Amino acid sequence: MHVRPAQLEDARAIAHVQITSWRQAYRNIVAAHTLDGLSTESIARTREGQIREGMPKIWVACQGDQIVGYAIAGHPPDHKAQYHTELLALYVLPSQIGSGVGRSLVSAVVHHLIKEGGTSLLIRAFRDNVPARRMYENIGGQFLGQGCYELDGDIYPDVGYGFLDLPRLLQMLVTAQIREVNDQDSIPEITALLHRAYARNAAAGLRFNACHQNDERTRLRLSEGAGFVMEREGRLVGTLALCLFEDLPYGTFNPNGLVASFGQFAIEPELSRLNLGGLLIRKAEERARSAGATFLALDTAKPAAGLVAYYQRQGFETVGEVDYRPSTNYDSWVLAKRLT
């Protein structure tokens, strides 16, 4: 995936991204008559004019030849003196949510601002657009309060987030590199990361394997299918072990088709708000899908409500139960996502 300035011939693809993302993300936020009335031709004409004039600036994110997201940045419409630029639009195809496209687009905007001498950025979002607000909060946005936004005669509450330290924002947006584990990777370092990441669960009395496992167990689990590590600025910050494939039934989950599963999943705790884990899970999905899996599954402790909710936000559904006692000391949910 790469990000570049938009060109005139991108206008219709940009319109497609906007319409697709709006109808997915805003179906319970924006009035149906507005979503139904979105026009590819009208949006494309507007974007063509903006690209010709060079203001506001538009960037597109591409996967191969396909445009999968775009961002627009320009002067705040109400000329807020404190903010040099506003992120006027940030849209990503639903299939690319959680893949890092949005972060890459914001990074391109911030790189441009810094190069041009900009010092600050304002971002607004619909008040009820929880995923967008979570992203802006996770990358350090200062909540500026609530306002309102008029669209097709309807008034919607919105909120603002301010960023007054662009170099810091850029650091928060740095994406991570994911690769398969190799012989040069330090197994003790990966084990130590697992222990740090699962320390909170251990403190809560939940005996996850990753809370206490030794290096040999770490090595074994990474070799069961595809072991991944994540690096950020040269530092190990995440890991995941993908199993290809489960012997069914997986607890009480016994579907038709091949089931890949993952475990030994950890992100450096201090970086947990950056959704780096979502990138690792997307990588596991891609690998499992390419291997022919019908489902990607996992299990986690029933009492760990926060973890269960996290996986549900990643698109997994509760499909069964499994009990690994005495290795663990809890009942587990099995969660799965269909890949085909």
PyMOL commands that set and color helices and strands:
alter all, ss='L'
color gray80, all
select helices_A, chain A and resi 8-25+32-36+40-53+94-96+101-115+130-138+166-173+187-197+199-203+209-212+215-222+269-274+276-290+305-313
alter helices_A, ss='H'
color red, helices_A
select strands_A, chain A and resi 2-5+57-63+66-74+85-92+121-126+142-151+154-163+177-180+225-232+235-243+259-267+295-301+317-323+331-338
alter strands_A, ss='S'
color yellow, strands_A
deselect
rebuild
show_as cartoon
